[in-house]
């Protein structure tokens, strides 16, 4: 993967997962904030000037093609041994026991897990650990970071895991079943939000004008899987949740009805 090549060769990776919020100031001087509770991951990736042009023309083509800045990529922060410490698991469960842990639910900023199939005891997670549920179909998108140390033992069938952001829903995925990924197995779905220019420099080197900037892609609702498409000759109606899109026969406009915010 071309973007993964950039991350694997990064000189640094800047991570931003700060709370997103809106704020207003009233005429009486009262400052109000509204917490969005999402905390989207974004990354700034510094890249050295040592990649060989002759060996990475395919990488450049993927990055700078017509859709290079909009295609979604599935990235890891530890794809080489020199970066494993970035997301390494800190808990006490052996690697071959992780697959015996299953999800039993989620709520707010908490994940609930069943560890009764795993042996041993100690720390299930330590503060800062990365965890990603797999869901019932093994395709859940979003990783989380644990905000407090969590203990376990072999009899623990419903352990609460506090995490850094509200649990994100995903169409077709149920978090009341399925396993988990931890540490170096965690992945992010991102798009490039800032794509720098590149220069071919003597001899046979690629120089980038700036850092690569990436942002996590959220796809949480059924509407993400819908395509709005009508035939001018026949019209049609498409309902997404409480919003209805209607196009009459030989239409010139599309009528949208329902609560739109």
Secondary structure, DSSP 8 states (H G I E B T S, - for coil): -HHHHHHHTEEEEEEE----EEEEE-TTS-EEEEE------EEEEEE-S--BGGG-HHHHHHHHSTTTTTS-EEE-S-SSGGGGGGT---SSS-GGGGGG-EEEEEETTEEEEE-TTS--EEEEE-TT-EEEE-TTTT-----EEB-S-EEEETT-SSEEEEBSS-----TT--TTSS-EEEGGG--EEEEEEE---EEEETTTEEEESS-EEEEE----SGGGG-----BTTTBEEEEETTEEEEE-TT-SS-EEES---
